[in-house]
Structures are given as structure tokens and as C-alpha cells.
């Protein structure tokens, strides 16, 4: 859910000012400490994660400001 923050944000999302990476890293660290939680994710999930992460990091480096929700809205279904 946290990784979809730019998609859910109404209006222009400022990738350069976002703290989403730190929040996800902290949440992941907390989950990894829980006994019995860790498991290897499916390969398709890892692939998708890498692609989305790379796009996010590129947008953050460029300090992009994009209305992501508006771009993806025609493709979202309820």
C-alpha cells in the first residue's frame, strides 16, 4: 500500500520531497524482525518491485513533480 502512494495522491506528487523510501524501508525492517514472517516473494512480485522502485528512484533524482493519479486514472478499475 505504501508503494502505491504516488498513484493514490490527488494532484501533483513531488518525488523529490517524498519520504516514501524511508517509510517503506522502516516498515520492511520491522517486518523482518518478526519471527516466522520472512519468506521468499514470488518472482513476478520481485520483478514488479524492481521496476517500480527504479522508476521511483529516477523520478526522485530528477525531482519530478507529476500528477501520477491523473495519468493512471483512465486505466484504474474499481
ChimeraX commands (.cxc) that place a marker at each C-alpha (Angstrom):
marker #1 position 0.00,0.00,0.00 radius 0.5
marker #1 position 2.83,2.40,0.80 radius 0.5
marker #1 position 4.48,1.87,-2.58 radius 0.5
marker #1 position 1.26,3.00,-4.31 radius 0.5
marker #1 position 1.37,6.39,-2.59 radius 0.5
marker #1 position 2.07,8.33,-5.83 radius 0.5
marker #1 position -0.88,6.61,-7.56 radius 0.5
marker #1 position -3.30,7.47,-4.75 radius 0.5
marker #1 position -2.11,11.05,-4.26 radius 0.5
marker #1 position -4.54,13.66,-5.56 radius 0.5
marker #1 position -2.73,16.34,-7.55 radius 0.5
marker #1 position 0.96,16.74,-8.30 radius 0.5
marker #1 position 3.20,14.27,-6.43 radius 0.5
marker #1 position 6.61,15.73,-5.56 radius 0.5
marker #1 position 9.03,12.81,-5.86 radius 0.5
marker #1 position 11.96,14.99,-4.77 radius 0.5
marker #1 position 10.38,15.79,-1.39 radius 0.5
marker #1 position 8.83,12.39,-0.69 radius 0.5
marker #1 position 9.95,10.28,2.27 radius 0.5
marker #1 position 8.25,7.17,0.90 radius 0.5
marker #1 position 11.51,5.18,0.52 radius 0.5
marker #1 position 12.47,5.74,4.16 radius 0.5
marker #1 position 8.97,4.79,5.33 radius 0.5
marker #1 position 8.97,1.57,3.30 radius 0.5
marker #1 position 12.49,0.69,4.45 radius 0.5
marker #1 position 11.49,1.19,8.11 radius 0.5
marker #1 position 8.34,-0.88,7.71 radius 0.5
marker #1 position 10.31,-3.65,5.98 radius 0.5
marker #1 position 12.91,-3.67,8.74 radius 0.5
marker #1 position 10.21,-4.03,11.37 radius 0.5
marker #1 position 8.57,-6.89,9.49 radius 0.5
marker #1 position 11.86,-8.73,9.02 radius 0.5
marker #1 position 12.36,-8.78,12.79 radius 0.5
marker #1 position 9.10,-10.66,13.39 radius 0.5
marker #1 position 9.76,-14.34,13.95 radius 0.5
marker #1 position 8.38,-16.57,11.20 radius 0.5
marker #1 position 7.38,-13.70,8.93 radius 0.5
marker #1 position 10.09,-13.83,6.29 radius 0.5
marker #1 position 9.52,-15.79,3.09 radius 0.5
marker #1 position 10.79,-15.50,-0.46 radius 0.5
marker #1 position 8.33,-13.49,-2.56 radius 0.5
marker #1 position 7.18,-14.80,-5.96 radius 0.5
marker #1 position 9.47,-13.95,-8.90 radius 0.5
marker #1 position 6.85,-11.76,-10.58 radius 0.5
marker #1 position 6.47,-9.69,-7.41 radius 0.5
marker #1 position 10.24,-9.17,-7.23 radius 0.5
marker #1 position 10.31,-8.12,-10.90 radius 0.5
marker #1 position 7.47,-5.64,-10.42 radius 0.5
marker #1 position 9.07,-4.27,-7.24 radius 0.5
marker #1 position 12.37,-3.66,-9.03 radius 0.5
marker #1 position 10.68,-1.87,-11.93 radius 0.5
marker #1 position 8.56,0.37,-9.71 radius 0.5
marker #1 position 11.47,1.06,-7.39 radius 0.5
marker #1 position 13.71,2.04,-10.29 radius 0.5
marker #1 position 11.10,4.40,-11.71 radius 0.5
marker #1 position 10.55,5.97,-8.30 radius 0.5
marker #1 position 14.28,6.48,-7.69 radius 0.5
marker #1 position 14.73,8.04,-11.14 radius 0.5
marker #1 position 11.82,10.42,-10.55 radius 0.5
marker #1 position 13.22,11.32,-7.12 radius 0.5
marker #1 position 16.67,12.03,-8.57 radius 0.5
marker #1 position 15.11,14.26,-11.23 radius 0.5
marker #1 position 12.96,15.92,-8.52 radius 0.5
marker #1 position 9.97,15.24,-10.75 radius 0.5
marker #1 position 6.56,16.66,-9.92 radius 0.5
marker #1 position 3.92,14.57,-11.66 radius 0.5
marker #1 position 0.16,14.13,-11.34 radius 0.5
marker #1 position 0.50,10.34,-11.40 radius 0.5
marker #1 position -3.11,9.76,-10.37 radius 0.5
marker #1 position -4.40,11.74,-13.34 radius 0.5
marker #1 position -2.17,9.80,-15.75 radius 0.5
marker #1 position -3.26,6.38,-14.44 radius 0.5
marker #1 position -6.91,7.20,-13.69 radius 0.5
marker #1 position -8.20,6.03,-17.11 radius 0.5
marker #1 position -6.55,2.62,-16.54 radius 0.5
marker #1 position -7.72,2.02,-12.96 radius 0.5
marker #1 position -10.74,-0.12,-12.26 radius 0.5
marker #1 position -12.68,-0.33,-9.05 radius 0.5
marker link #1:1,2 radius 0.2
marker link #1:2,3 radius 0.2
marker link #1:3,4 radius 0.2
marker link #1:4,5 radius 0.2
marker link #1:5,6 radius 0.2
marker link #1:6,7 radius 0.2
marker link #1:7,8 radius 0.2
marker link #1:8,9 radius 0.2
marker link #1:9,10 radius 0.2
marker link #1:10,11 radius 0.2
marker link #1:11,12 radius 0.2
marker link #1:12,13 radius 0.2
marker link #1:13,14 radius 0.2
marker link #1:14,15 radius 0.2
marker link #1:15,16 radius 0.2
marker link #1:16,17 radius 0.2
marker link #1:17,18 radius 0.2
marker link #1:18,19 radius 0.2
marker link #1:19,20 radius 0.2
marker link #1:20,21 radius 0.2
marker link #1:21,22 radius 0.2
marker link #1:22,23 radius 0.2
marker link #1:23,24 radius 0.2
marker link #1:24,25 radius 0.2
marker link #1:25,26 radius 0.2
marker link #1:26,27 radius 0.2
marker link #1:27,28 radius 0.2
marker link #1:28,29 radius 0.2
marker link #1:29,30 radius 0.2
marker link #1:30,31 radius 0.2
marker link #1:31,32 radius 0.2
marker link #1:32,33 radius 0.2
marker link #1:33,34 radius 0.2
marker link #1:34,35 radius 0.2
marker link #1:35,36 radius 0.2
marker link #1:36,37 radius 0.2
marker link #1:37,38 radius 0.2
marker link #1:38,39 radius 0.2
marker link #1:39,40 radius 0.2
marker link #1:40,41 radius 0.2
marker link #1:41,42 radius 0.2
marker link #1:42,43 radius 0.2
marker link #1:43,44 radius 0.2
marker link #1:44,45 radius 0.2
marker link #1:45,46 radius 0.2
marker link #1:46,47 radius 0.2
marker link #1:47,48 radius 0.2
marker link #1:48,49 radius 0.2
marker link #1:49,50 radius 0.2
marker link #1:50,51 radius 0.2
marker link #1:51,52 radius 0.2
marker link #1:52,53 radius 0.2
marker link #1:53,54 radius 0.2
marker link #1:54,55 radius 0.2
marker link #1:55,56 radius 0.2
marker link #1:56,57 radius 0.2
marker link #1:57,58 radius 0.2
marker link #1:58,59 radius 0.2
marker link #1:59,60 radius 0.2
marker link #1:60,61 radius 0.2
marker link #1:61,62 radius 0.2
marker link #1:62,63 radius 0.2
marker link #1:63,64 radius 0.2
marker link #1:64,65 radius 0.2
marker link #1:65,66 radius 0.2
marker link #1:66,67 radius 0.2
marker link #1:67,68 radius 0.2
marker link #1:68,69 radius 0.2
marker link #1:69,70 radius 0.2
marker link #1:70,71 radius 0.2
marker link #1:71,72 radius 0.2
marker link #1:72,73 radius 0.2
marker link #1:73,74 radius 0.2
marker link #1:74,75 radius 0.2
marker link #1:75,76 radius 0.2
marker link #1:76,77 radius 0.2
marker link #1:77,78 radius 0.2
view
